[in-house]
Amino acid sequence: VAQADAPLTPDDILALADQIAAGAAPLTALPEGTPVPEVAMAVNGVSVEDIADIVPASVPGVSQSPRPPARPAGLNVVAPAQDAVMASAATDAALVVAPAASVVDPATIPVGTHLVQLGAFDSPEVAETEWTRLRAAFPDYLAEKTLVIQKASSGGKTFYRLRAMGFADRADTNRFCAALVAENAICIPVEVR
């Protein structure tokens, strides 16, 4: 047994879990067709139904906690092994059925236009392939965006910037990139100069 001031070891935690579970009956599946009973939530022995009586609606603050909105279907968390298979299948399907993206010539974009950069590639073909993959991975985000492939050079090397257009302002590009970065994609807000 661990000392009171010493951190618990994995063995201590397993022993504690065994003590807590001792004598507990294992859960069994309900017979087919049996309705699942409603479980009344309680906090400190007070049921959720009784909370309204304890904290009247006239008291400032949260009298009722709203449920968070449902996560968009395209953002559901998938196990890593399934994620790779699904991403490959989605990319393959997108290559076959995705409608052609509208493309804008970078020279026609007015100064001050807000874009996002999604990567830089060795050729425009590779940039277009990445655009197709990203549209399949993030259909809710990129469906209304316009493809921009901009030729650039640095240090004597030519590359092609993959960008998306169709944003209201800088805040819109920041929100968009925050959502993509949260899903482990590259995204940088930029402004045409």
ABEGO torsion letter per residue (X at the ends): XBBAABBBBAAAAAAAAAAAABGBBBBBBBBBGBBBBBBBBBBGGBBAAAAAAABBAABBEBABBBBBBBBBAAABBBBAAAAAAAAAAAAAAAAAABBBBBBBBAAABBBGBBBBBAEBBABAAAAAAAAAAAAAABAAAAAABBBBBBBBBBGGBBBBBBBBBGBABAAAAAAAAAAAAAAGBBBBBBBBX
